[in-house]
Amino acid sequence: MGVNKDNTIYTCGFRIFLCLLLLTSCSKREAKDHVDALPDIFPDYIGVTVPENICPMNFAVQDAEHMRVVIKNERGEEIDVSGKDHIEIPERDWHDLINSKFRIQDSGFKIQDSREQTQVLTVTVSAWTKKHPEGAIYKPFTISIARDEIDPWIAYRLLPPGYEGWNRMGIYQRNLTSFDVEAIVENTQNNWGCVNCHSFANHDPKDFTFHARGENGGTIVMRDGKMKKVDIKEMSGGRHGSYNIWHPSKRYIAFSSNSTHQSFYGQSKDKIEVYDLWSDLIVYDIDNEKVLQDERFTDSLNLEMFPSFSPDGKWLYFSTAKPVNMPMEADKLHYSIVRVPFDAETGKLGDVDTVYSSYELGGTAMLPRISMDGRFMLFSHSDCGAFNLYHNESDLWMMDLETRQLIPTDILNSNRAESFHAWSSNGKWMIYMTKRFDGRYTRLMLVHWDGKKFHKPFLLPQQNPEENTLLMMAYNVPEFIKAPVVVSKDELAKFFTK
């Protein structure tokens, strides 16, 4: 009796589900007009190349009152999704569509996909607008799925623009395979002080550092999952740690020590100038708990900032400039990029090699980041100054370190500021900040590097695309990590109390 009852319930439930499915299928609206043009979508995902483990690429259609999108892969499988003014693609359906490493044939045998090939999705958009009240179906566009996976997490800071306030901010981590966001630390835990300058060793979430400013502040260093607070200023004789980078050995962290200020323009294309009155280069030896200093890089003859180790740990790159009378002579401040050999046994620095000379090539060059194969240097370039993020003309440039020739990077840039950038652990992806959308709030762009060129960059996907425009906070210092940071709020709290 129980079996029959269960079967009856199951059968009725299945029939209800089947009816709902048929009703849903029948309710799909068909557009009447055919438009020989691509749809106006935001974010612009037309023709982009994305990793096979990325979250759904949700988007909106300009002025749409209703929209329908059909996404089809090369095997003929498809997703058919509708929305009012944007679409939200079910995560499981999306990942099934783009990331089937193994397929089961009718015979039951498993065959592996051709992993060296890029899969192409065809996306067909229909939209109902005031111009097309009966619906318009647009020319299909493609999204390429690269077989190169991306690190599943990124870490970044969220804060208001620097000239608005510093009373609310935090360092967060986002899962790139979904839309999950978690806080690593917020300044509500730090007596409302500034939390900044986070970095990781080899993209490892168990080895990272950040600064906590203000009352009971300090530099928080986690190595192999164990956390401690370090007073860099006391160990260095008065130089606190600012912008930092880990050595691949996880023994050293290079810092620039900066005296940073800001001034506002009355009439200028840029609202603000951020600059250093002085800045030096120091290295923290974690094993021996001491700060190493080289007199060449701690005197007043030069400004040093934004250190960066090469992936093999043999070179330390950084930006350097001759001081000028700031902020009055901001247009005369030009940073070059140099490198010095680094001895991982002693922490000593070798002779200076100029990689990018601002005196010969012009402008100011900041934030050197070396590709994972050691071949290329990606950096931020603007006309002058120290903080390119505040200069609209700031672009990302790249140099071949073997030939010292510049490589075209126009595809990365816009008429607004592009700045802080980071490579993924496999060197196939890059993330960077841009102000291209409104000139004020930085957003995050992701881009594929195939070893020869960058592909079309794409905006960090959000579950609701409006989050890219409505969020009244700026992204800052994005970094790739291989897994989420696991840190106890209680453990952090003990560092910020007397």
N, C-alpha and C positions, 0 to 999 in steps of 0.2 A: 504493500500500500504506500509505504514511504517512497519507494523507488518511483512508482507511477506519479506520485505527487510532485517529486523533485523534477521528473521529466516534464510534467505539465507546466510547472513554473518556468523551467528552462525554455521550453518551446514557446510559451507565451512571451517570455522576455525577449527571445530571439526575434519573434515576429514583430514585436514593438520596435526593436532596434532596426529591423529591416525596413519597416514602414517609415521610420524617422529618416533613415538613410536615403530612401527613395524620395521622400519629400524634400530633403535637403538638396539632393541632386537636381530635382525638378525646379527648385527655387533659384538656381543659378541664373542670373540675368544675362541675356545675350545682347551685346551692343549692336546697334543698327548701322552706324557709320564706320567707314574705313578711312583712316587718316594715314597718309604717306609721310609720316614723320615719327621720330622717336618721342616717347612720352616725356613730359617735364616732371621728373621725379626728384625727391629729396629724401635722403642723401643721393648724390649722383653715383649710382653703382653700375652705370652703363659701361660695359667693356672692361671692368676691373678684373684683376686676378686676385683670388683670395685663397687662404689655406684650407685644406680639407677638413680641419677640425674647428673651423670658425663657427660662431653662433649664427642663427638665422639673420639674413640680410633684409630686415624689415625696412620699408620705405613708404613715403606718402606721394600722392599725385597732387600737383598744384591745383587748387580750387575745386577739388573733387568732392562731390556729395555722396558718391558711392564708387567703389572700384573693385575690380576682379582681376586676379593675376594667376596665370597658369605657368608653372615652372617645370620644364621637362629636361631630363638628362638624356645622354646618348643611348641609353638602353630602352628609351621609350617610357620610363616611369615618370610620373608627374605628381605635382602638388597643385591643387586648385583651391585658392583661398580668396575670400572676399572681405571687404571692410568698408567702413563709412568714409573716412578720409585717409586711412592708412591701412596697411596690412600687417598682421602679426602671424608669421609662419610658425606652426607648431614645431617645437624644437626636435622632437623625436622624428617627425616626418622629414624635416630638413636634413638631419644627420643621416638618416637612412638613404636619402636621395643622393647625397654628395660623397658619402664616406663608406661605401661597401667594399672593404678589402677582399672579401670572399663572396662569391655568388654560388647558389645551389642550382645546378641544372636539373632538368626534368628527370634525368637518370639517377639523380641523387648524389652525384660526385661534386666535390667542391673544386672550383677553378679560381685561381687568383687573378685579380685585375692586373692589367699592365701598369705597374707602378711608376714607370718612367714617363708616362704620357700624362698630359694635362687634360682633364675632363672639361667639357664645355656644357653649360646649362643654357637653354633657350628660354627667355622670359617674355611672355606676351601679356600686355597690360590693356585692360579695358577700363574706361573711366566715364562716369556720368557727371557732367558739369553744366553750367548755365549755357555754355556755347553748344554743348552736345547733350541736350536733355534726354535723348533716347540712347545715349551711350556711344562712345567712340572706341574702336579697337585700333591700337597703334602698331607701328612696325616693331617686330620682336627685336630684342637686344640680347647680348650674351654676357654671361659671367663665367670666367675661366676658374677652374678649381685646380690649383697647383698641388702636386703630391708632396711638396715640402710642408711638413707640419709647423705650426707656430707654437712657441711656448704657451702653455695654457693659461698663464696668469700674467697680469701686469700690476705694478705698484705705481702710485702717483699721489701727488698732493692736490687737495682741493682747497681753494681760498678765494676771497674776493680779490679784484685787481689791487695791486700794491698801494695805490694812492687812495683806496677807499677805507681800508681798515685791516687789522690783523687779529680781531677779537674772536674770530671763529675760523677754524681750519682743522685739517687733519690729514693723515697719510692713510690711503685706502688701497685695497687690492680688488681687482676685477677679474672674474673668470671669463676668458675669451671664448670658451666653448659654450657658454650660456650667458645669462645677464646678471649673475650673482655678484653682489658687491659687499665687501666686509671692511670694517675699520681695523687698521693695524694700531693706530694711536690717534686720539683726538685731543685738542688742547683743553678740553674740559677735564682731562686727566692730569694736565700739566699746569694747574693754576692759571689757565688762560694765557699761557706764554706761547711763543712761536715754536712750532715743530717743523723742521725742515732738513734739507740736505741728506736725504736717505740714499743709500747705495748698497749693492750686494756684491758678494764675491762669487764670480762664475755663475751668476744667475741663481744662486742657491739661497732659498729662503731661510736657511738655518745660519747663514753668515751675512749679517747686515748691520748697518749703523744708521743713526739719525741724531740730529741735535735737538735738545729741548732747551729753549732759552728762558730767561726770566728766573723767578724765584726757585731755588733748589734745582736749577737746570744743570746741564752737562751733556756730554756726548755719550749716548747709549751704544754700546758695542755688543753684538751677539755673535759668538763664534761657536760652531758646532752645537747650536741650540742653547748655549749658556750665556746669560746676559749679565753685563756689569756697566756701571757708570764711570766714565773716565773724565778727569779734569785735564784736558789738553793744555789749557792756559797755564796751569800751575807747573806742568812738566816742561813747558817750552819757554818759561821765563816771560810770560805775558802775551804770547800769541795763541789765540783761541783757534779752534778748527772750524773751517767753513766748508767749501765745496770739496768733495772727497771722492776717492776711487780706491778700490781694493786691489792689492797685488794678487795674481792668480794663485800664489802659494798660500794665501790667507794669513800670512804672517804680518804683512805691512798694510797700512792705509796711508795714502798720500793726501795731504790737505793743502788748500790755500788758506791763508789767514788774512782776512779782509777787514778794512774799515770802510763800510759801505754807507753811502748817503744818497739822497735823492733831491732833485730840484725840479720846479715846474716852469714850463714855458708860457709866456703870455701870448705869443704868436708863433706857431710852429706847426708843421705837419705831425710832429710827435708831441704828446702831452707832457712827457716827463723824461728827465735824464737821470739814470742811476749810475753811480760811479764810485770808485774807491779813492780815498785819500792816500792809502798805502795798502799794499798786499804782498805777502811773502809765501814761500813754498816750504813746507815741513813734511816729515814722514814719521808716522807713529809705528814703532816696533811693538807689536802686541805681546810677543813672547817675553821680551825683556822689560816691558812696561816703561818705555822711555821714548822721548821725541828726538829724532835725528834732525840736525840742522846743518846746512851747508852755507857758509858765509856769502857765497856768490848769489844765493837766492833769498837771503834775508836782509840784505842791506837796503839802503834807500835809493840806489841808483836805478832800479828797475821795479816794475810792478809784475807780479807773477800770479796767475790764477788758472782755474779749471784744469787741474792735472788729470791725466789719463794714461794708464798703463796699456802697453800693447798686450794682446792675448797671450803671447808667450812669456811675458814678464820681463823681457830683456831691455825694453825702452820705457822711459817715462816722458810722455809728451805734456806740454803745457803752453799757455799763451803768455806772452811777455811784451811789455811796452815801456818806453821812457815816460816818466811822469811829466805832466803839464799842469798848468794852473786851472784846476777844475772848480766850478763847472764852466767858467768863462771861456776856456779854450777846449771845450769838448770836441770841436771839429778837428782838433790837432792831435787827438789821442788815437793812436793806431797800434793795435796789437799784432805781433807776428806769432807764429807757432814754431816752437823749437822742440827738440828732444834730446835726452841725455841717456847714455847707457846706465842700466841699473844693475847693481851687484846684489843678487838675492841672498848671498851669504852674509854680507856686511851691511847692506842698506846704503852703500855709498853710491854717489852719482858721478858720472864721467864727464867728458868734454861735450860742449854744446854744439849741436848740429841744427842749423836753421832749415826748417822744412818749408815754411811759407813766410816769405819776407814781405811785410807790408810796405817797406821802403821801395822795393822793386816792383811789386805787383799791386800795391794800393789797398785802400780800405783797412778793415780791421778783421782779424780772423780769430774766432773763439771756439771753445768746446770741441777740441779734437777727439774723435772717436774712431778707433781703428777696427777695420773689418776682422772677422774671426780668423780669416786666413792670413792676416797681417799685410795684405797687399794694398788696401785702400784706406785713405783717411777721409772721413766725412766730417765737415766742420761748418760752423755758422759764419756768414760773411755779411758785413754791412759797411757803410761809408766810414764810420768812425765810432768811438765809444767802446765801452766795456760790456754792456748788457744789451745784446742785439735784439732781445725780445721787445724792447721798447723803441725799436727803429723800424718803421714800416718797410724800408727797403731791404731788410734782413732776409737773406736767402740761405739755403743749404748748398754748399759746394762740395766737390769731392776731388781728391788727388790720387793718382796712381803713384805709390811710394817708390816703385822701381824706376819709373821714368821721370817722376816729378812733374808730370803733365796733368792739367786739369781735365776732368771728364764732365761732359754736359749733364746737367741735372735740372733742366728747365721744367721737366714734368713734375718735379716735387714742389715747385714754388708758385707764388701768386703775387699780387700787388700789395699784399699785407705781410706782416712779419711771420717768417718761419724760423724756428729756433730749436731748442733742446731736443736731442735725438739719441736713440740707442739701438744697438743691434740685438737681434735674437741670438739664442745660444748656438743655433746651427748656422748663423750668418745669412740666412735666406730671407729674413724679414727685418724691417726697420720701422720704428715708431718715432713720431716727432710732433711738436706742438705747432699750431698755426692760429693766426688771427684772421684768416681769410674771410670768415663768414660775417663778422660785424666789426672787426677792427679793435675789439675790446676784450672779449673773452676768448682765451685760448681753448682750442679743442684738439683732439688727438687724431692723427692720421696714421694709417698703416699702409705699408707698401712692400711689394715683393721685389727682391733683388735676385736675378737669376745667374749672377756671376759676370754678366756683361753689361746689363742695363737695368734700370728701375722700370717697373711697369706703372700703370696709372694708379696713384694712391687712392685710398678710400677712407671715409670717415668712420671712426669707431662705431660699430652698430649698437643701437639701443633697442630695447623692447618696443618702446613707443618713440618714433623718430623725433617727436616734438621735444624730447628730453635734450636733444642737441641744441635747441634754440631757447628753451625756457629755463634751463639751469642757470641760475645767477651766480655761479661760481666758476673760477678758471681752473683748468687742469695745469699741473706743474710737475716737471721732472718725471716723465714716464720711464719706467724700467721694466724689462721683461724678467719674469721669474718662472722657474720650472714647476713650482707648487706654491700653495698659499703659506704665508707666514703664520706660524702658530705661536701666539704670545698671550700670556695671562694678564688680564687687566689688573689683578691684584699684585702680580709681580712688578708690573710697570709702576703702579701707584707707590710702591715702597721707595722708588728712586726719586719721587717728586715731593716727598715729605721729609721733614727734618728728623 
